[in-house]
Amino acid sequence: MSIELITILLLATFIALLVTGLPLAWVMGATAVIFSLTLFGPNIMVMMVGRVYQMMLNYALVAVPLFIFMAAILQQSGVADQLFKAVYIWSGPFRGGLAIGTIISCTIMAAMVGIVGAEIVTFGMIALPGMLERKYDGKIALGSICAGGGMATLIPPSVVFIVYAMTAGASVGDLFIAGIIPGLLLGALFIGYIIIATWLKPEMAPAAPEEERNVPLKQKLALLKGLIMPGLLAAIVLGSIYAGVATPSEAAGIGCLGAIVTAAINRKLTFSGIKIALYDTVKISCMLAWLFFGAQTIIGIYTLAGGDQFVKNAVMALPFGKWGAIIGMQLILIFLGMFLDWIGIVLLTMPLFVPIILDLGFDNVWFGVVFCMNMHISYLSPPFGPSIFYLKSVVGDAIPVGQIYRANLPYLWLTFVALAFTVAFPGLSLWLPSMMLK
């Protein structure tokens, strides 16, 4: 059987099982079993088990449950409320101050949490009621929460970077540091859009009340204490990696301790809270583990059948040389992002794409940042758009899902702009890692 026919049949089987509603991990695993038995016989299953076992020994995976636990504790610690209040008071003089404060708060929270869903749900409950009460336009109110929360894909300690590092053989620490400047660029574009849109159309974000705009400086400075713990925690986690004194897994452990201390300082550390955080950590980590298993098997079978060489030849045959190959990969990632979760995309595509990237002379750390920028696009893209459904879970029936989709469009186009900058100027991603102390 030719590799072309195998590819078509594998994709058809994968899609057919996916539309039945089966979980993605079962779909990948079932497809792998069907094709392994059909192409190679039952003896190949031993090799598939060995492949999964080797993946389980990857030390970088230790950081995943630790960062998830850190996020779960911080979600209950009251940090987000303090952070948003402090940032909003300082951005109050600007039109759209609540939305600007949301973007800034999401950026800071992303440096502690690294999980998109947690941010969107948190700020959907904290910031959205205030914006709707002040008659903010939906493009400003809804879009700023979805787009701001999605920046957790880029701002370290992003779980996306950890999973990418595992599949691409890249350094987690380098990826974390590489995502900082592109992540800040994306946040700056969002804030710039809010400022320009509200300046051109003041009715999109009515000015804050007088008492909120003219807060005494002494009171503003007092509110900055709400930034101390978030800033300190982010600085310790990222600073220890940047200085070369801790691995990402060790920094994650430090972050867990810092999150517990933060919750204790805010008097939010309870036995029931820790129990909920542990439950969420186990649930999410187990889901990720099964996705890892399924992806390892399906990619292993496809590679054994010669699929890696087929994909390489197909990508290299695209016009415009190596940049044509890069653009082709972006189009594939954007298309997949409309239907699949980022976990499935990274586990299915990176084992095939990264060898091509390296052969073309590109840096796999840079490509990791490019990939994460694509995943931010996937969070905002219909029809899947996880950000939309995270926010929908907060607003309920009060706001139709179509309105949330439309509100995301300006931020979606700005993410494409940020992606173009990241692709065209690799130095945006690689300068900070080159300055790290090894």
C-alpha positions in Angstrom: 0.0 0.0 0.0 1.4 3.4 -1.0 2.1 6.1 1.6 -0.3 8.4 -0.2 -3.2 5.9 0.1 -2.2 5.2 3.8 -2.3 9.0 4.5 -5.8 9.4 2.9 -7.2 6.3 4.7 -5.6 7.3 8.1 -7.1 10.8 7.8 -10.5 9.5 6.8 -10.5 7.0 9.7 -9.4 9.7 12.2 -12.1 12.2 11.1 -14.8 9.5 11.0 -14.0 8.5 14.6 -13.7 12.1 15.7 -17.2 13.0 14.4 -18.7 10.2 16.4 -18.0 12.2 19.5 -15.3 10.0 21.0 -12.6 11.7 23.1 -9.6 12.7 21.0 -7.2 10.4 22.9 -9.4 7.4 22.1 -9.7 8.4 18.5 -5.9 8.6 18.1 -5.3 5.4 19.9 -8.0 3.5 18.0 -6.7 4.8 14.7 -3.2 3.7 15.6 -4.4 0.2 16.6 -6.4 -0.3 13.4 -3.5 0.7 11.2 -0.8 -1.1 13.2 -2.7 -4.4 12.9 -3.6 -3.8 9.2 -0.1 -2.8 8.1 2.3 -4.6 10.4 0.4 -7.2 12.4 0.0 -7.7 16.2 3.7 -7.9 17.0 4.1 -4.2 16.3 2.0 -3.4 19.4 5.0 -4.2 21.6 7.0 -1.5 19.9 4.1 1.0 20.5 4.0 0.2 24.2 7.8 0.8 24.3 7.3 4.2 22.6 4.7 5.2 25.1 6.9 4.1 28.0 9.9 6.1 26.7 7.7 9.2 26.5 6.6 8.7 30.2 10.3 8.9 31.2 10.6 12.4 29.9 11.6 14.6 32.9 10.1 17.7 31.3 6.6 16.3 32.0 7.1 16.7 35.7 6.6 20.5 35.3 3.1 20.0 33.8 1.1 18.8 37.0 3.2 21.3 39.1 2.2 24.3 37.0 -1.4 23.1 36.9 -1.5 22.8 40.7 0.1 26.3 41.0 -2.6 27.7 38.7 -5.4 25.9 40.7 -4.2 27.3 44.0 -3.8 30.8 42.6 -7.3 30.7 41.1 -8.6 30.5 44.7 -6.1 32.8 46.4 -7.8 36.1 45.6 -4.8 37.4 43.7 -6.8 38.1 40.5 -9.2 40.4 42.3 -6.3 42.4 43.9 -4.4 42.5 40.7 -7.3 43.8 38.6 -8.3 46.5 41.1 -4.7 47.8 41.2 -4.2 47.8 37.5 -7.7 49.3 36.8 -7.2 52.2 39.1 -3.9 53.2 37.3 -5.5 52.8 33.9 -8.7 54.6 34.9 -7.9 58.0 33.3 -7.9 56.3 29.8 -11.0 55.5 27.9 -11.5 51.8 27.9 -9.6 51.7 31.2 -11.4 48.5 32.3 -10.5 46.7 29.1 -6.9 47.9 29.2 -6.7 46.8 32.8 -8.1 43.4 31.8 -5.3 42.9 29.2 -2.6 44.0 31.6 -4.0 41.8 34.4 -4.3 38.8 32.1 -0.6 39.3 31.0 0.5 39.3 34.6 -1.7 36.4 35.6 -0.4 34.5 32.6 3.1 34.8 34.1 1.8 32.9 37.1 -0.9 30.6 35.9 -0.1 29.6 32.3 -3.6 28.1 31.7 -6.0 29.9 29.3 -9.3 28.5 30.7 -8.5 29.6 34.3 -7.8 33.2 33.2 -10.8 33.6 31.0 -13.2 32.3 33.6 -11.6 34.3 36.4 -11.6 37.7 34.6 -15.0 36.9 33.0 -16.4 36.9 36.6 -14.2 39.9 37.8 -14.0 42.3 34.9 -17.0 41.6 32.6 -19.8 42.7 35.0 -18.1 46.1 35.5 -17.6 46.7 31.7 -21.2 45.7 30.9 -22.5 48.0 33.7 -20.6 50.9 32.2 -22.1 50.2 28.8 -18.9 49.0 27.1 -19.2 47.8 23.5 -19.1 44.0 23.2 -16.0 44.2 20.9 -14.1 45.9 23.8 -15.6 44.0 26.8 -16.0 40.4 25.5 -13.0 40.5 23.2 -10.5 41.8 25.7 -11.3 38.9 28.1 -11.0 36.2 25.5 -7.9 37.6 23.8 -6.2 38.6 27.0 -6.8 35.2 28.6 -5.5 33.5 25.5 -2.1 35.1 26.0 -1.4 32.3 28.5 -0.4 30.3 25.5 2.6 32.6 25.0 3.5 34.1 28.3 5.6 31.7 30.4 5.0 29.4 32.3 2.8 28.2 29.4 1.9 24.5 29.5 1.8 24.7 25.7 5.6 25.4 25.7 6.2 22.4 28.0 4.3 20.0 25.7 6.0 21.5 22.6 9.4 21.1 24.2 8.7 17.4 24.9 7.8 16.7 21.3 10.3 18.9 19.6 13.4 18.2 21.8 13.7 21.9 22.6 14.7 23.5 26.0 11.7 24.4 28.1 13.7 27.2 29.7 14.7 28.7 26.4 11.0 28.5 25.2 9.7 30.2 28.3 12.1 33.1 27.9 11.6 33.2 24.1 7.8 33.8 24.6 8.2 36.9 26.7 8.8 39.6 24.0 6.2 38.2 21.4 3.7 37.8 24.3 4.2 41.5 25.3 4.0 42.5 21.7 0.6 40.8 21.4 -0.6 42.5 24.6 0.6 45.9 23.3 -1.3 45.4 20.0 -4.5 44.7 22.0 -4.1 47.7 24.2 -3.3 49.9 21.2 -6.5 48.7 19.5 -8.6 49.5 22.6 -7.1 53.0 22.9 -7.5 53.8 19.2 -11.0 52.3 18.9 -12.3 54.2 22.0 -10.7 57.4 20.8 -12.4 57.1 17.3 -15.7 56.0 18.8 -16.0 57.2 22.5 -19.3 55.5 22.8 -17.6 52.1 22.7 -16.2 52.7 26.2 -17.8 55.6 28.2 -15.4 57.4 30.4 -15.0 56.3 34.0 -16.8 58.2 36.7 -15.0 61.2 38.1 -14.3 59.5 41.4 -12.5 56.7 39.7 -10.5 58.9 37.4 -9.3 61.3 40.1 -8.1 58.8 42.7 -5.4 60.5 45.0 -1.9 59.4 44.3 -1.5 58.1 47.9 -4.4 55.8 47.4 -3.1 54.6 44.0 0.3 53.8 45.6 -1.4 51.9 48.4 -3.2 49.7 45.8 0.1 48.7 44.3 0.5 46.2 47.1 -1.9 44.0 45.1 0.9 43.7 42.5 3.6 42.7 45.0 2.8 39.0 45.3 2.0 38.4 41.6 5.1 40.2 40.5 7.3 38.5 43.1 6.0 35.0 42.2 6.4 35.6 38.5 9.9 37.0 39.0 11.0 34.0 41.2 9.7 31.4 38.8 11.0 33.0 35.6 14.0 34.6 37.1 15.3 31.3 38.5 15.0 29.8 35.0 16.6 32.9 33.3 19.5 32.9 35.7 20.1 29.2 35.2 19.7 28.3 38.9 16.6 26.1 38.4 15.2 23.9 35.8 11.6 24.5 34.7 10.4 21.6 36.8 12.3 22.9 39.9 10.9 26.4 39.2 7.4 24.9 39.0 7.9 23.4 42.5 9.0 26.8 43.8 5.9 28.3 42.1 3.6 25.8 43.9 5.1 26.8 47.3 4.7 30.5 46.4 1.1 30.0 45.4 0.4 28.3 48.7 2.1 31.2 50.6 0.1 33.7 48.6 -3.2 32.0 49.4 -2.2 31.9 53.1 -1.3 35.6 53.1 -4.7 36.4 51.6 -6.4 34.1 54.1 -7.8 31.9 51.3 -5.8 28.8 52.1 -8.3 26.1 53.2 -8.3 22.3 53.3 -11.3 22.2 50.9 -9.4 24.6 48.5 -6.3 22.4 48.5 -8.6 19.4 47.9 -10.3 21.0 44.9 -6.9 22.2 43.5 -5.5 18.6 43.8 -8.6 17.2 42.2 -8.4 19.6 39.2 -4.6 18.9 38.9 -5.1 15.1 38.7 -8.1 15.5 36.3 -6.2 17.7 33.8 -2.9 15.8 34.1 -4.6 12.5 33.4 -6.4 14.0 30.4 -3.1 15.2 29.1 -1.4 11.9 29.7 -4.0 9.9 27.7 -3.6 12.4 24.8 0.2 11.9 25.0 -0.3 8.1 24.8 -2.7 8.3 21.8 -0.5 10.7 19.9 2.6 8.7 20.5 1.0 5.6 19.0 -0.6 7.2 15.9 2.6 9.2 15.0 4.7 6.1 15.6 2.7 4.0 13.2 2.6 6.8 10.6 6.3 7.3 10.8 7.0 3.6 10.5 4.9 3.5 7.4 7.1 6.3 5.9 4.7 9.2 6.6 7.5 11.5 7.9 9.3 11.4 4.6 6.1 11.9 2.7 5.2 15.0 4.7 8.7 16.3 4.3 8.7 15.9 0.6 5.2 17.5 0.3 6.2 20.5 2.4 9.5 21.0 0.6 7.7 20.9 -2.8 5.8 24.0 -1.9 6.8 27.2 -3.9 9.0 30.0 -2.5 11.6 27.8 -0.9 12.0 27.5 2.8 9.7 30.4 3.5 7.0 28.8 1.4 7.4 25.7 3.6 7.0 27.8 6.7 3.9 29.5 5.4 2.5 26.1 4.4 2.9 24.9 7.9 1.2 28.0 9.3 -1.8 27.4 7.1 -2.0 23.8 8.2 -1.8 24.8 11.9 -4.4 27.5 11.5 -6.8 25.1 9.7 -6.3 22.4 12.4 -6.8 25.0 15.1 -10.3 25.6 13.8 -11.3 22.0 14.8 -8.8 20.5 17.2 -7.5 21.4 20.6 -3.9 22.6 20.9 -2.8 19.4 22.6 -3.8 17.2 19.7 -2.3 19.6 17.2 1.2 19.8 18.9 1.3 16.0 19.4 0.2 15.2 15.9 2.1 17.8 13.9 5.4 18.6 15.7 7.0 15.2 15.3 6.6 15.7 11.6 7.2 19.4 11.3 10.2 19.9 13.6 12.7 17.7 11.6 11.8 19.7 8.5 12.3 23.0 10.4 15.8 21.8 11.5 16.7 20.6 8.0 15.8 24.1 6.6 18.1 25.7 9.1 15.5 27.3 11.4 15.6 27.3 15.2 13.1 25.0 16.9 12.8 27.4 19.9 11.7 30.2 17.4 9.3 27.8 15.8 7.9 26.9 19.2 7.0 30.6 19.7 5.5 30.7 16.2 3.5 27.6 17.1 2.2 29.1 20.3 1.1 32.2 18.4 -0.8 29.9 16.1 -2.5 28.4 19.1 -3.6 31.8 20.3 -5.3 32.2 16.9 -6.9 28.8 17.4 -8.4 29.9 20.7 -10.2 32.7 19.0 -11.1 31.0 15.7 -14.5 29.6 14.9 -16.1 27.1 14.9 -14.1 25.5 17.8 -12.7 28.6 19.6 -12.2 27.4 23.2 -11.9 30.9 24.5 -15.5 31.6 23.3 -16.9 28.6 25.2 -14.9 29.4 28.3 -16.5 32.8 28.4 -19.9 31.5 27.4 -19.7 29.3 30.5 -19.5 32.5 32.6 -22.2 34.6 30.9 -24.7 31.8 30.4 -27.7 32.7 28.2 -27.3 36.5 28.8 -25.0 36.8 25.7 -25.3 34.7 22.5 -22.3 32.8 21.4 -22.4 34.6 18.0 -21.8 38.0 19.7 -18.7 36.6 21.4 -17.4 35.3 18.1 -17.9 38.8 16.5 -16.2 40.5 19.5 -13.1 38.4 19.0 -12.6 39.3 15.3 -10.5 42.5 15.9 -8.2 40.7 18.3 -8.0 37.7 15.9 -6.7 39.9 13.1 -4.2 41.5 15.5 -2.9 38.1 16.4 -2.2 37.4 12.7 -0.2 40.7 12.7 1.8 39.5 15.7 2.3 36.1 14.0 3.7 37.9 10.9 6.2 39.9 13.1 7.2 36.8 14.9 7.9 34.9 11.7 9.6 37.8 9.9 11.8 38.8 12.8 13.1 35.7 14.7 15.2 38.0 16.9 12.0 38.9 18.8 12.0 35.3 20.1 15.7 34.5 20.2 17.3 37.6 21.7 16.3 36.9 25.4 17.3 33.2 25.3 20.7 34.2 23.9 21.2 36.4 27.0 20.4 33.6 29.5 23.0 32.4 31.9 23.6 28.8 31.1 
